Amino acid sequence: MFDFILNLVGLYFRWILYTVVALLVIYLFLHRLMRYFGTRNIIDEYVSMVIEWIRDAFRD
């Protein structure tokens, strides 16, 4: 039973890790693409907007 619970916890953390890694890869790809086209500020502004939205969501 304890092994089953540890497997569920490991699965949970693995999905969190995969989500973080996938978002990081997407961000780095878009950042490099925007640098290539010379519009890097668009991605930086979008990321700051999303961070501000998350802060506002958890502020209340």
BAFI-3210 file (N, C-alpha, C; in Angstrom, 3 decimals, decimal comma, padded with zeros to 6 digits):
// residues 60
n [1|2|3|4|5|6|7|8|9|10|11|12|13|14|15|16|17|18|19|20|21|22|23|24|25|26|27|28|29|30|31|32|33|34|35|36|37|38|39|40|41|42|43|44|45|46|47|48|49|50|51|52|53|54|55|56|57|58|59|60]
n.u [000,824|001,945|003,881|002,277|001,189|003,525|004,150|002,043|002,592|005,093|004,320|002,716|004,635|006,272|004,616|004,337|007,008|007,380|005,567|006,663|009,147|008,285|006,982|009,170|010,790|009,141|009,033|011,760|012,152|010,346|011,455|013,961|013,114|011,765|013,901|015,357|013,719|013,781|011,986|011,977|010,881|008,158|007,648|008,774|007,122|004,672|005,158|005,580|003,033|001,481|002,559|001,816|-000,958|-001,278|-000,395|-002,394|-004,570|-004,092|-003,974|-006,352]
n.v [-001,191|001,220|001,466|001,874|004,391|005,936|005,627|007,077|009,651|010,048|010,009|012,289|014,338|013,926|014,703|017,395|018,188|017,594|019,411|021,903|021,742|021,549|024,044|025,717|025,000|025,796|028,553|029,259|028,566|030,342|032,734|032,704|032,651|035,106|036,810|036,341|037,475|040,033|041,078|040,889|042,023|041,541|038,902|039,072|041,022|039,681|037,511|038,866|039,967|037,647|036,709|038,796|038,488|036,014|036,683|038,528|036,811|035,173|036,985|037,827]
n.w [000,000|000,808|-001,131|-003,377|-002,792|-002,833|-005,526|-006,704|-005,720|-006,899|-009,599|-009,661|-009,083|-011,279|-013,412|-012,802|-013,122|-015,869|-016,972|-016,206|-017,515|-020,178|-020,520|-020,136|-022,313|-024,444|-023,910|-024,221|-026,911|-028,200|-027,349|-028,581|-031,241|-031,458|-030,954|-033,232|-035,173|-034,270|-032,411|-029,546|-027,266|-027,238|-026,303|-023,734|-022,596|-022,704|-020,964|-018,538|-018,274|-017,913|-015,491|-013,799|-013,958|-012,691|-010,125|-009,403|-009,370|-007,149|-005,139|-003,939]
ca.u [000,000|002,857|004,506|001,275|001,106|004,746|004,023|001,154|003,324|006,100|003,615|002,315|005,811|006,755|003,791|004,711|008,307|007,192|004,884|007,628|010,137|007,637|006,797|010,489|011,222|008,324|009,478|013,073|011,975|009,731|012,401|014,964|012,446|011,512|015,201|015,730|012,923|014,020|010,853|012,120|010,073|006,796|007,617|009,022|005,903|003,648|005,487|005,305|001,582|000,985|002,967|000,948|-002,288|-001,223|-000,334|-003,725|-005,487|-003,855|-003,953|-007,650]
ca.v [000,000|002,357|001,556|002,453|005,820|006,543|005,687|008,193|010,888|010,161|010,376|013,687|015,183|013,785|015,539|018,785|018,407|017,635|020,663|022,991|021,606|021,880|025,492|026,326|024,773|026,667|029,931|029,458|028,538|031,602|033,816|032,663|033,014|036,542|037,477|036,219|038,440|041,369|041,552|040,187|042,651|040,990|037,734|039,540|041,703|038,656|036,758|039,734|040,074|036,390|036,693|039,754|037,880|034,979|037,383|039,069|035,703|034,650|038,090|037,928]
ca.w [000,000|000,870|-002,457|-004,262|-002,487|-003,349|-006,984|-007,034|-005,448|-007,953|-010,830|-009,503|-009,247|-012,646|-014,280|-012,541|-013,760|-017,316|-017,305|-016,076|-018,582|-021,450|-020,575|-020,296|-023,705|-025,287|-023,697|-024,828|-028,357|-028,625|-027,095|-029,651|-032,485|-031,440|-031,103|-034,640|-035,920|-033,734|-031,599|-028,277|-026,224|-027,236|-025,421|-022,370|-022,148|-022,502|-019,745|-017,385|-018,167|-017,333|-014,082|-013,099|-013,889|-011,656|-008,838|-009,115|-009,089|-005,802|-004,169|-003,234]
c.u [000,876|003,548|003,549|001,172|002,350|004,729|003,126|001,849|004,382|005,481|003,202|003,502|006,384|005,931|004,076|006,029|008,163|006,522|005,848|008,652|009,525|007,430|008,119|010,999|010,444|008,771|010,819|013,001|011,390|010,677|013,460|014,354|012,211|012,824|015,658|014,991|013,078|012,879|010,857|011,201|008,657|006,695|007,839|007,796|004,788|003,904|005,220|003,804|000,984|001,352|002,105|-000,471|-002,330|-001,158|-001,693|-004,709|-005,322|-003,827|-005,234|-007,850]
c.v [001,266|002,572|002,193|003,965|006,535|006,620|006,837|009,532|011,112|010,557|011,839|014,619|015,092|014,648|017,017|019,097|018,498|018,932|021,842|022,933|021,980|023,391|026,218|026,171|025,682|028,118|030,187|029,441|029,856|032,777|033,865|033,084|034,522|037,327|037,443|037,254|039,865|041,924|040,870|040,757|042,104|039,821|038,161|040,232|040,695|037,878|037,614|039,919|038,821|036,304|037,639|039,198|036,810|035,623|037,948|037,965|035,198|035,740|038,147|036,824]
c.w [000,000|-000,473|-003,470|-004,058|-003,007|-004,873|-007,418|-006,816|-006,522|-009,281|-010,805|-009,728|-010,656|-013,598|-014,071|-013,241|-015,271|-017,749|-017,251|-017,202|-019,931|-021,584|-020,762|-021,728|-024,661|-025,150|-024,386|-026,353|-028,861|-028,416|-028,190|-030,991|-032,559|-031,531|-032,543|-035,481|-035,386|-032,906|-030,242|-027,208|-026,158|-026,265|-023,971|-021,795|-021,869|-021,215|-018,514|-017,188|-017,534|-015,855|-013,269|-012,957|-012,810|-010,275|-008,449|-008,760|-007,665|-004,736|-003,348|-002,234]
res [m|f|d|f|i|l|n|l|v|g|l|y|f|r|w|i|l|y|t|v|v|a|l|l|v|i|y|l|f|l|h|r|l|m|r|y|f|g|t|r|n|i|i|d|e|y|v|s|m|v|i|e|w|i|r|d|a|f|r|d]
***
